[in-house]
Amino acid sequence: MINTDKKYLEKREGDHPSVGNFVHWYILELKLKKKNIADELEILPTTMRKYFSKQSLQFSIVWRLSQAMKFNLIMALGEHLNIPFETKAEKALRSELAEKEERIKNLETELAVYRRIVER
């Protein structure tokens, strides 16, 4: 017999945190007013409260919440995956930092040479 239960509803180890609870926690953490966010989203405060009790939310809702909160909920959720990820901006900064460190190393070498010349 084939199991027709909805597999996505089964709880497994490593499942995502409750997205509604996650959103609520960040609203409290950032000291934002729920009413202002609800107004920005053009939804009722009761709808907003329902979001907080949901295990998952549609991507478009999380996107709009992020915009209303002026906080990247998607990235914050992604950090909980414990899978390393580097944004394009971080890659560019890492590259720039490596270049600057190389430049500093060369300047320190030059400085050491000049100091030896001055000491003579």
Secondary structure, DSSP 4 states (H G I P E B T S, - for coil): ----S-GGGS--TTPPP-HHHHHHHHHHHTT--HHHHHHHHT--HHHHHHHHT-S---HHHHHHHHHHHTS-HHHHHHHTT------HHHHHHHHHHHHHHHHHHHHHHHHHHHHHHHH-
